[in-house]
Amino acid sequence: MRTNEMKELLDLTGSIGKVYGSENTSLFLYSLIKRQKPNCIVELGTGMGLSSLWMGLGQKENGHGELYTIDNGQEANLLTEDIEKIFPQLKGEDPEKSYEQYMNLIFESYSLTNQINFMKKDINLASQHMLMDHELQMVDKSIDVLFADTSYGPYDALNIMRQFLPYMSEYSSILIDSASTHLPTYLTLEKMIDDLNRSKIPQHFLSIKDPKARWNLFQLVSQRTFKLVHLNEKEKRKQNSTAWIIIEPNEYIPQPDVATH
């Protein structure tokens, strides 16, 4: 990305970042992508596309990687005014239609269409079937980074972990926005990570109907180590935190497998 394009993205971050409180999180995600160089990223909840842009930029600068960002567009009506400020040509369009057009235009504007795949669809995280086998077949590789910016209640966090854990790479990250400063979810995550590190499977995970999927969860948990980091901002607003779950193989050397000294 050229210097002027980076400045434009920073200006955009300042103008629309506060819509979802994502201005600081987006920059953190960019740094994470630059550092870890993931091949596959999945984002749940595209919003205004700001975090997608920064993650996609990181992938572009890395020279590889794909991002699948998913949103059902149910808040399109609330975003109409912000969308029209950026793309006046969309004024008067049906909100749901203009939301898809906005996503295509904004990713194209920053030359990130090769990195970012936008999917307007609804996914049911509470499903008793594995999403990747039914609703997300297009993600045909292990996920290195999952950024969930949807609901953040205790059962939402459990559902995200239950659904996506089997598809995460050996060394990977799951980030759940707003979870760390929602006390019930904070306590749930603390207990869940402690249990997983002792190879104890939460009963909620076992509600998946497929016996093979349940067995895979047992196998996977016994072979992984989990770390929980609470990224809290000193901001008095609803969206002021991100729970960062780092998944690593059970090993005695630093992960990922990089040069040591």
C-alpha positions as CSV (number, residue, x, y, z in Angstrom):
1,M,0.0,0.0,0.0
2,R,1.3,3.4,-0.9
3,T,2.0,6.0,1.8
4,N,-1.0,8.1,0.8
5,E,-3.2,5.0,0.9
6,M,-2.0,4.2,4.4
7,K,-2.8,7.8,5.5
8,E,-6.2,7.5,4.0
9,L,-6.8,4.3,5.9
10,L,-5.6,6.0,9.1
11,D,-8.0,8.9,8.4
12,L,-10.8,6.4,7.8
13,T,-10.0,4.7,11.1
14,G,-10.4,7.9,13.0
15,S,-13.7,8.7,11.3
16,I,-15.5,5.3,11.5
17,G,-13.6,3.4,14.1
18,K,-15.8,4.7,16.9
19,V,-18.9,3.2,15.3
20,Y,-18.0,-0.1,16.7
21,G,-15.1,0.9,19.0
22,S,-12.6,-0.8,16.6
23,E,-10.1,1.9,16.0
24,N,-7.5,0.5,18.4
25,T,-8.3,-3.1,18.0
26,S,-7.9,-2.9,14.2
27,L,-4.3,-1.6,14.7
28,F,-3.5,-4.4,17.1
29,L,-4.9,-7.0,14.6
30,Y,-2.7,-5.5,11.9
31,S,0.4,-5.9,14.1
32,L,-0.6,-9.4,15.0
33,I,-1.0,-10.4,11.3
34,K,2.3,-8.8,10.4
35,R,4.0,-10.7,13.2
36,Q,2.4,-14.1,12.9
37,K,1.9,-14.2,9.1
38,P,-1.3,-16.3,9.1
39,N,-2.4,-18.1,6.0
40,C,-6.1,-18.1,6.9
41,I,-8.2,-15.6,8.9
42,V,-11.9,-15.8,9.7
43,E,-13.8,-12.8,11.0
44,L,-17.3,-13.0,12.4
45,G,-19.0,-9.6,12.2
46,T,-17.6,-7.3,9.5
47,G,-19.3,-4.2,10.8
48,M,-17.9,-1.2,8.8
49,G,-15.1,-3.3,7.5
50,L,-12.3,-1.5,9.4
51,S,-10.7,-4.5,11.1
52,S,-11.0,-6.4,7.8
53,L,-9.1,-3.7,6.0
54,W,-6.3,-3.7,8.5
55,M,-6.0,-7.4,8.6
56,G,-6.2,-7.6,4.8
57,L,-3.4,-5.0,4.6
58,G,-1.2,-7.0,6.9
59,Q,-1.7,-10.1,4.7
60,K,-1.0,-8.1,1.5
61,E,2.3,-6.8,3.0
62,N,3.1,-10.3,4.1
63,G,2.7,-11.4,0.6
64,H,0.2,-14.2,1.3
65,G,-3.0,-15.2,3.1
66,E,-6.8,-15.0,2.8
67,L,-9.4,-13.4,5.0
68,Y,-13.0,-14.6,5.2
69,T,-15.2,-12.0,6.8
70,I,-18.8,-12.8,7.5
71,D,-21.8,-10.6,8.4
72,N,-25.5,-11.0,8.0
73,G,-26.0,-7.3,7.5
74,Q,-28.8,-7.1,10.1
75,E,-27.5,-3.8,11.3
76,A,-27.4,-2.3,7.8
77,N,-30.1,0.2,8.7
78,L,-28.0,1.6,11.5
79,L,-25.0,2.1,9.3
80,T,-26.7,3.8,6.3
81,E,-25.6,7.3,7.3
82,D,-22.0,6.3,7.9
83,I,-21.9,4.4,4.6
84,E,-23.3,7.3,2.6
85,K,-20.6,9.6,4.0
86,I,-17.9,7.4,2.5
87,F,-19.7,6.5,-0.7
88,P,-22.3,9.2,-1.5
89,Q,-23.3,7.2,-4.7
90,L,-25.0,4.7,-2.4
91,K,-27.5,7.2,-1.1
92,G,-31.1,6.2,-1.5
93,E,-30.2,2.5,-2.0
94,D,-31.9,-0.2,-0.1
95,P,-29.8,-0.5,3.2
96,E,-29.2,-4.3,2.9
97,K,-28.2,-4.0,-0.8
98,S,-26.0,-0.9,-0.2
99,Y,-24.3,-2.8,2.7
100,E,-23.0,-5.4,0.2
101,Q,-22.1,-2.7,-2.3
102,Y,-20.3,-0.8,0.4
103,M,-18.2,-3.8,1.3
104,N,-17.2,-4.5,-2.3
105,L,-16.4,-0.8,-2.9
106,I,-14.3,-0.3,0.3
107,F,-12.2,-3.4,-0.2
108,E,-11.7,-2.5,-3.8
109,S,-10.8,1.1,-2.9
110,Y,-7.8,-0.1,-0.8
111,S,-6.8,-2.8,-3.4
112,L,-7.5,-5.6,-1.0
113,T,-10.0,-7.7,-3.0
114,N,-7.4,-10.5,-3.5
115,Q,-7.0,-10.8,0.3
116,I,-10.5,-10.3,1.6
117,N,-13.6,-12.5,0.9
118,F,-16.8,-10.9,2.1
119,M,-19.8,-13.2,2.8
120,K,-23.2,-11.8,3.6
121,K,-24.8,-14.7,5.5
122,D,-26.1,-15.7,8.8
123,I,-24.4,-18.4,10.8
124,N,-25.8,-20.2,13.8
125,L,-23.1,-20.6,16.4
126,A,-25.5,-22.4,18.7
127,S,-26.0,-25.2,16.1
128,Q,-25.5,-28.8,17.3
129,H,-23.8,-29.4,14.0
130,M,-20.3,-28.3,13.1
131,L,-20.4,-25.1,11.1
132,M,-17.4,-25.8,9.0
133,D,-19.1,-29.0,7.7
134,H,-22.3,-27.2,6.8
135,E,-22.3,-23.4,6.5
136,L,-18.6,-22.5,6.0
137,Q,-17.4,-25.1,3.5
138,M,-15.6,-22.4,1.6
139,V,-13.0,-22.1,4.3
140,D,-11.0,-25.2,3.2
141,K,-7.9,-24.8,5.3
142,S,-6.9,-24.6,9.0
143,I,-7.7,-21.3,10.6
144,D,-4.7,-19.4,12.0
145,V,-6.7,-16.4,13.4
146,L,-10.3,-16.2,14.3
147,F,-11.7,-12.7,15.2
148,A,-15.2,-12.8,16.6
149,D,-16.9,-9.4,16.8
150,T,-20.5,-10.5,17.3
151,S,-22.1,-11.4,20.6
152,Y,-19.9,-11.8,23.6
153,G,-22.1,-13.5,26.3
154,P,-20.8,-16.6,28.2
155,Y,-22.6,-19.0,25.9
156,D,-21.5,-17.1,22.8
157,A,-17.9,-17.6,23.9
158,L,-18.5,-21.3,24.6
159,N,-20.2,-21.7,21.2
160,I,-17.3,-20.0,19.4
161,M,-14.8,-22.2,21.1
162,R,-16.9,-25.4,20.5
163,Q,-17.5,-24.7,16.9
164,F,-14.1,-23.5,15.8
165,L,-11.5,-25.2,18.0
166,P,-11.4,-28.3,15.8
167,Y,-10.5,-26.2,12.8
168,M,-7.8,-24.0,14.4
169,S,-4.2,-24.5,13.4
170,E,-1.8,-26.0,16.0
171,Y,-0.5,-22.6,16.7
172,S,-3.3,-20.1,16.4
173,S,-5.4,-17.3,18.0
174,I,-9.0,-16.9,18.8
175,L,-10.0,-13.3,19.7
176,I,-13.5,-12.5,21.1
177,D,-14.2,-8.8,21.1
178,S,-15.8,-7.2,24.2
179,A,-15.6,-10.4,26.2
180,S,-13.0,-9.4,28.8
181,T,-15.0,-6.6,30.3
182,H,-18.3,-8.5,30.4
183,L,-18.0,-10.0,33.9
184,P,-20.0,-13.3,33.2
185,T,-17.9,-14.0,30.1
186,Y,-14.7,-13.0,31.8
187,L,-15.3,-15.6,34.5
188,T,-16.5,-18.2,32.0
189,L,-13.3,-17.8,29.9
190,E,-11.1,-18.0,33.0
191,K,-12.7,-21.2,34.1
192,M,-12.9,-22.7,30.6
193,I,-9.2,-22.1,29.8
194,D,-8.2,-23.6,33.2
195,D,-10.3,-26.7,32.5
196,L,-9.0,-27.1,28.9
197,N,-5.4,-27.0,30.2
198,R,-6.3,-29.9,32.5
199,S,-7.9,-31.8,29.6
200,K,-11.3,-31.3,31.0
201,I,-14.0,-30.8,28.3
202,P,-16.9,-28.4,29.2
203,Q,-20.2,-30.2,29.0
204,H,-21.4,-27.6,26.6
205,F,-18.9,-28.7,24.0
206,L,-20.4,-32.2,24.0
207,S,-23.7,-31.1,22.8
208,I,-22.4,-31.5,19.2
209,K,-24.3,-34.4,17.8
210,D,-21.6,-36.0,15.7
211,P,-19.7,-38.6,17.9
212,K,-16.6,-38.2,15.7
213,A,-16.6,-34.5,16.3
214,R,-16.9,-35.0,20.0
215,W,-14.0,-37.5,20.0
216,N,-11.9,-35.1,18.0
217,L,-12.4,-32.4,20.6
218,F,-11.2,-34.8,23.3
219,Q,-8.1,-35.6,21.2
220,L,-7.4,-32.0,20.4
221,V,-7.7,-30.6,23.9
222,S,-5.2,-33.3,25.2
223,Q,-2.6,-32.1,22.6
224,R,-2.9,-28.4,23.1
225,T,-2.0,-25.7,25.6
226,F,-4.2,-22.6,26.0
227,K,-3.3,-19.1,27.2
228,L,-5.8,-16.4,27.9
229,V,-4.8,-12.7,27.6
230,H,-7.3,-9.9,28.4
231,L,-6.7,-6.9,26.2
232,N,-8.5,-4.1,28.1
233,E,-8.6,-0.5,27.0
234,K,-8.8,2.4,29.5
235,E,-12.0,3.6,27.8
236,K,-15.4,4.0,29.4
237,R,-17.4,2.5,26.6
238,K,-19.2,-0.8,26.0
239,Q,-16.7,-2.2,23.5
240,N,-13.4,-1.7,25.3
241,S,-11.8,-5.1,25.4
242,T,-10.8,-8.2,23.5
243,A,-10.2,-11.7,25.0
244,W,-7.2,-13.3,23.2
245,I,-6.9,-17.1,23.4
246,I,-3.6,-18.4,22.2
247,I,-3.6,-22.0,21.2
248,E,-0.3,-23.9,21.0
249,P,0.8,-27.6,20.7
250,N,2.0,-29.3,23.9
251,E,5.7,-28.7,23.4
252,Y,8.9,-27.7,25.3
253,I,10.2,-25.2,22.8
254,P,8.9,-21.8,21.9
255,Q,5.9,-21.7,19.5
256,P,5.5,-21.2,16.7
257,D,8.4,-23.3,15.6
258,V,10.9,-20.5,14.9
259,A,14.7,-19.9,15.2
260,T,15.8,-20.0,18.8
261,H,19.0,-18.7,20.4
